[in-house]
Amino acid sequence: MDRKPAKATQMIDDARVRVTRFDFAPEAETGWHTHEYDYVITAVTDCAMLLENPDEAVVEVLIPAGTAYRRDAGVKHNVINRGADTMTFVEVELK
């Protein structure tokens, strides 16, 4: 399925961190990527996500606005907005 790309806005990129805001229209996606660094995601809006994984598993996740989670470097996936509204989160990568 052809989806629109999420809009990525780089906020900070220095020697210690990279901070990026992601805005997803409904059905928009990040595209397949591998995280180079440990990272933290903070949801700005409720984020109803589909996570496509390399093993072809698809996981549905709801991250409520104002909450956060962290993952280790090496995660490979595609993130898709499965909600009817725009979803936004801020990703902080720890270099």
Backbone as JSON Lines, residues from 0, in Angstrom:
{"i":0,"aa":"M","n":[0.85,-1.18,0.0],"ca":[0.0,0.0,0.0],"c":[0.89,1.24,0.0]}
{"i":1,"aa":"D","n":[0.58,2.2,-0.86],"ca":[1.31,3.46,-0.89],"c":[0.7,4.41,0.12]}
{"i":2,"aa":"R","n":[1.51,4.85,1.04],"ca":[1.07,5.78,2.08],"c":[1.88,7.06,1.97]}
{"i":3,"aa":"K","n":[1.3,8.15,2.49],"ca":[2.03,9.41,2.56],"c":[3.08,9.29,3.65]}
{"i":4,"aa":"P","n":[4.21,10.0,3.48],"ca":[5.21,9.99,4.55],"c":[4.8,10.93,5.68]}
{"i":5,"aa":"A","n":[5.17,10.54,6.89],"ca":[5.01,11.43,8.03],"c":[5.94,12.62,7.83]}
{"i":6,"aa":"K","n":[5.57,13.76,8.4],"ca":[6.42,14.95,8.33],"c":[7.35,14.93,9.52]}
{"i":7,"aa":"A","n":[8.66,14.93,9.26],"ca":[9.68,14.94,10.31],"c":[10.31,16.32,10.36]}
{"i":8,"aa":"T","n":[10.26,16.95,11.53],"ca":[10.85,18.28,11.71],"c":[11.96,18.18,12.74]}
{"i":9,"aa":"Q","n":[13.2,18.37,12.3],"ca":[14.34,18.3,13.2],"c":[14.35,19.54,14.09]}
{"i":10,"aa":"M","n":[14.39,19.33,15.39],"ca":[14.36,20.43,16.36],"c":[15.75,20.7,16.93]}
{"i":11,"aa":"I","n":[16.48,19.63,17.21],"ca":[17.85,19.72,17.73],"c":[18.64,18.55,17.15]}
{"i":12,"aa":"D","n":[19.87,18.82,16.76],"ca":[20.78,17.74,16.37],"c":[22.19,18.21,16.71]}
{"i":13,"aa":"D","n":[22.67,17.77,17.88],"ca":[24.0,18.17,18.32],"c":[24.79,16.93,18.71]}
{"i":14,"aa":"A","n":[25.87,17.12,19.41],"ca":[26.74,16.0,19.77],"c":[26.11,15.03,20.76]}
{"i":15,"aa":"R","n":[25.07,15.46,21.49],"ca":[24.49,14.61,22.54],"c":[23.13,14.03,22.21]}
{"i":16,"aa":"V","n":[22.27,14.8,21.51],"ca":[20.91,14.34,21.22],"c":[20.46,14.78,19.83]}
{"i":17,"aa":"R","n":[19.48,14.05,19.33],"ca":[18.73,14.46,18.13],"c":[17.26,14.45,18.54]}
{"i":18,"aa":"V","n":[16.59,15.58,18.36],"ca":[15.18,15.7,18.72],"c":[14.41,15.99,17.44]}
{"i":19,"aa":"T","n":[13.4,15.14,17.17],"ca":[12.61,15.27,15.95],"c":[11.13,15.18,16.3]}
{"i":20,"aa":"R","n":[10.37,16.1,15.74],"ca":[8.9,16.05,15.87],"c":[8.36,15.36,14.63]}
{"i":21,"aa":"F","n":[7.46,14.4,14.86],"ca":[6.82,13.68,13.77],"c":[5.33,13.98,13.77]}
{"i":22,"aa":"D","n":[4.81,14.41,12.62],"ca":[3.38,14.67,12.42],"c":[2.89,13.73,11.33]}
{"i":23,"aa":"F","n":[1.87,12.95,11.66],"ca":[1.33,11.94,10.75],"c":[-0.12,12.27,10.41]}
{"i":24,"aa":"A","n":[-0.42,12.46,9.15],"ca":[-1.81,12.49,8.72],"c":[-2.35,11.07,8.89]}
{"i":25,"aa":"P","n":[-3.66,10.88,8.89],"ca":[-4.19,9.51,8.96],"c":[-3.57,8.65,7.85]}
{"i":26,"aa":"E","n":[-3.13,7.46,8.22],"ca":[-2.51,6.48,7.32],"c":[-1.1,6.83,6.88]}
{"i":27,"aa":"A","n":[-0.53,7.95,7.33],"ca":[0.86,8.28,6.99],"c":[1.81,7.35,7.73]}
{"i":28,"aa":"E","n":[3.03,7.23,7.23],"ca":[4.01,6.32,7.8],"c":[5.4,6.94,7.84]}
{"i":29,"aa":"T","n":[6.25,6.36,8.69],"ca":[7.65,6.78,8.71],"c":[8.43,6.17,7.57]}
{"i":30,"aa":"G","n":[8.01,5.0,7.11],"ca":[8.83,4.19,6.22],"c":[9.76,3.33,7.07]}
{"i":31,"aa":"W","n":[10.27,2.26,6.49],"ca":[11.14,1.34,7.23],"c":[12.42,2.06,7.63]}
{"i":32,"aa":"H","n":[12.81,1.89,8.89],"ca":[14.03,2.49,9.39],"c":[14.55,1.7,10.58]}
{"i":33,"aa":"T","n":[15.84,1.83,10.84],"ca":[16.49,1.21,11.99],"c":[17.02,2.32,12.88]}
{"i":34,"aa":"H","n":[16.71,2.24,14.16],"ca":[17.15,3.26,15.11],"c":[18.62,3.06,15.44]}
{"i":35,"aa":"E","n":[19.39,4.08,15.18],"ca":[20.84,4.07,15.39],"c":[21.2,4.28,16.86]}
{"i":36,"aa":"Y","n":[20.3,4.93,17.6],"ca":[20.55,5.29,18.99],"c":[19.39,4.83,19.88]}
{"i":37,"aa":"D","n":[19.65,4.72,21.2],"ca":[18.56,4.58,22.16],"c":[17.67,5.81,21.99]}
{"i":38,"aa":"Y","n":[16.37,5.65,22.25],"ca":[15.49,6.8,22.04],"c":[14.3,6.77,22.98]}
{"i":39,"aa":"V","n":[13.69,7.96,23.12],"ca":[12.49,8.17,23.91],"c":[11.47,8.87,23.02]}
{"i":40,"aa":"I","n":[10.24,8.37,23.05],"ca":[9.12,8.99,22.33],"c":[8.18,9.59,23.36]}
{"i":41,"aa":"T","n":[7.77,10.85,23.16],"ca":[6.74,11.48,23.98],"c":[5.57,11.84,23.06]}
{"i":42,"aa":"A","n":[4.4,11.33,23.38],"ca":[3.2,11.57,22.57],"c":[2.66,12.97,22.85]}
{"i":43,"aa":"V","n":[2.49,13.76,21.81],"ca":[1.87,15.08,21.91],"c":[0.36,14.93,21.82]}
{"i":44,"aa":"T","n":[-0.08,14.05,20.92],"ca":[-1.5,13.7,20.78],"c":[-1.65,12.23,21.14]}
{"i":45,"aa":"D","n":[-2.87,11.75,21.29],"ca":[-3.06,10.31,21.38],"c":[-2.51,9.71,20.09]}
{"i":46,"aa":"C","n":[-1.7,8.68,20.22],"ca":[-1.06,8.08,19.05],"c":[-1.52,6.63,18.9]}
{"i":47,"aa":"A","n":[-2.43,6.43,17.96],"ca":[-2.89,5.08,17.61],"c":[-2.01,4.61,16.47]}
{"i":48,"aa":"M","n":[-1.08,3.71,16.78],"ca":[-0.06,3.3,15.82],"c":[-0.21,1.84,15.4]}
{"i":49,"aa":"L","n":[0.19,1.6,14.17],"ca":[0.48,0.24,13.71],"c":[1.99,0.18,13.58]}
{"i":50,"aa":"L","n":[2.6,-0.8,14.18],"ca":[4.04,-1.0,14.07],"c":[4.29,-2.25,13.23]}
{"i":51,"aa":"E","n":[4.86,-2.07,12.05],"ca":[5.24,-3.2,11.2],"c":[6.66,-3.58,11.57]}
{"i":52,"aa":"N","n":[6.87,-4.87,11.82],"ca":[8.18,-5.37,12.24],"c":[8.78,-6.26,11.17]}
{"i":53,"aa":"P","n":[10.1,-6.45,11.17],"ca":[10.77,-7.24,10.14],"c":[10.27,-8.68,10.04]}
{"i":54,"aa":"D","n":[9.76,-9.25,11.13],"ca":[9.26,-10.62,11.1],"c":[7.84,-10.7,10.54]}
{"i":55,"aa":"E","n":[7.38,-9.58,9.96],"ca":[6.05,-9.43,9.35],"c":[4.93,-9.33,10.38]}
{"i":56,"aa":"A","n":[5.28,-9.3,11.67],"ca":[4.27,-9.07,12.69],"c":[3.84,-7.61,12.64]}
{"i":57,"aa":"V","n":[2.56,-7.37,12.84],"ca":[2.02,-6.01,12.91],"c":[1.38,-5.86,14.28]}
{"i":58,"aa":"V","n":[1.81,-4.84,15.02],"ca":[1.36,-4.62,16.38],"c":[0.6,-3.31,16.45]}
{"i":59,"aa":"E","n":[-0.59,-3.33,17.05],"ca":[-1.36,-2.11,17.28],"c":[-1.04,-1.59,18.67]}
{"i":60,"aa":"V","n":[-0.76,-0.29,18.76],"ca":[-0.37,0.33,20.02],"c":[-1.11,1.65,20.17]}
{"i":61,"aa":"L","n":[-1.54,1.97,21.38],"ca":[-2.11,3.28,21.67],"c":[-1.22,3.93,22.74]}
{"i":62,"aa":"I","n":[-0.61,5.06,22.37],"ca":[0.21,5.82,23.3],"c":[-0.58,7.08,23.64]}
{"i":63,"aa":"P","n":[-1.09,7.21,24.86],"ca":[-1.89,8.38,25.22],"c":[-1.07,9.67,25.21]}
{"i":64,"aa":"A","n":[-1.7,10.77,24.84],"ca":[-1.04,12.07,24.84],"c":[-0.41,12.33,26.2]}
{"i":65,"aa":"G","n":[0.8,12.88,26.19],"ca":[1.49,13.23,27.43],"c":[2.28,12.1,28.05]}
{"i":66,"aa":"T","n":[2.25,10.91,27.45],"ca":[3.02,9.79,28.0],"c":[4.24,9.52,27.12]}
{"i":67,"aa":"A","n":[5.15,8.71,27.64],"ca":[6.4,8.45,26.94],"c":[6.78,6.98,27.07]}
{"i":68,"aa":"Y","n":[7.64,6.54,26.15],"ca":[8.26,5.22,26.27],"c":[9.67,5.3,25.69]}
{"i":69,"aa":"R","n":[10.51,4.31,26.03],"ca":[11.88,4.28,25.51],"c":[12.17,2.92,24.89]}
{"i":70,"aa":"R","n":[13.09,2.94,23.93],"ca":[13.53,1.71,23.29],"c":[15.03,1.79,23.07]}
{"i":71,"aa":"D","n":[15.65,0.63,22.92],"ca":[17.08,0.56,22.68],"c":[17.41,0.73,21.2]}
{"i":72,"aa":"A","n":[18.63,1.12,20.93],"ca":[19.13,1.2,19.56],"c":[18.95,-0.16,18.88]}
{"i":73,"aa":"G","n":[18.81,-0.12,17.56],"ca":[18.71,-1.35,16.78],"c":[17.3,-1.73,16.38]}
{"i":74,"aa":"V","n":[16.29,-1.06,16.95],"ca":[14.9,-1.36,16.58],"c":[14.7,-1.03,15.11]}
{"i":75,"aa":"K","n":[14.1,-1.96,14.38],"ca":[13.77,-1.75,12.97],"c":[12.27,-1.91,12.81]}
{"i":76,"aa":"H","n":[11.63,-0.9,12.21],"ca":[10.18,-0.97,12.04],"c":[9.69,0.12,11.09]}
{"i":77,"aa":"N","n":[8.4,0.06,10.79],"ca":[7.67,1.11,10.09],"c":[6.52,1.5,10.99]}
{"i":78,"aa":"V","n":[6.36,2.8,11.25],"ca":[5.29,3.3,12.12],"c":[4.22,3.95,11.25]}
{"i":79,"aa":"I","n":[2.95,3.55,11.47],"ca":[1.83,4.03,10.67],"c":[0.76,4.59,11.6]}
{"i":80,"aa":"N","n":[0.19,5.73,11.24],"ca":[-0.94,6.28,11.99],"c":[-2.19,5.52,11.58]}
{"i":81,"aa":"R","n":[-2.76,4.76,12.5],"ca":[-3.98,4.01,12.19],"c":[-5.23,4.76,12.64]}
{"i":82,"aa":"G","n":[-5.06,5.95,13.24],"ca":[-6.19,6.73,13.72],"c":[-6.81,7.59,12.63]}
{"i":83,"aa":"A","n":[-7.95,8.18,12.94],"ca":[-8.67,9.04,12.0],"c":[-8.2,10.49,12.05]}
{"i":84,"aa":"D","n":[-7.38,10.82,13.06],"ca":[-6.89,12.18,13.24],"c":[-5.38,12.22,13.1]}
{"i":85,"aa":"T","n":[-4.85,13.42,12.92],"ca":[-3.41,13.61,12.89],"c":[-2.82,13.16,14.22]}
{"i":86,"aa":"M","n":[-1.68,12.48,14.17],"ca":[-0.99,12.11,15.4],"c":[0.4,12.73,15.38]}
{"i":87,"aa":"T","n":[0.85,13.11,16.57],"ca":[2.15,13.79,16.71],"c":[2.89,13.25,17.91]}
{"i":88,"aa":"F","n":[4.19,12.99,17.71],"ca":[5.05,12.67,18.84],"c":[6.4,13.32,18.63]}
{"i":89,"aa":"V","n":[7.15,13.44,19.73],"ca":[8.52,13.96,19.69],"c":[9.44,12.81,20.08]}
{"i":90,"aa":"E","n":[10.44,12.6,19.24],"ca":[11.43,11.54,19.47],"c":[12.75,12.19,19.88]}
{"i":91,"aa":"V","n":[13.33,11.7,20.98],"ca":[14.62,12.15,21.44],"c":[15.58,10.97,21.35]}
{"i":92,"aa":"E","n":[16.59,11.09,20.49],"ca":[17.6,10.06,20.33],"c":[18.81,10.44,21.17]}
{"i":93,"aa":"L","n":[19.33,9.5,21.94],"ca":[20.46,9.74,22.84],"c":[21.73,9.25,22.18]}
{"i":94,"aa":"K","n":[22.59,10.18,21.81],"ca":[23.82,9.82,21.09],"c":[24.92,9.37,22.05]}
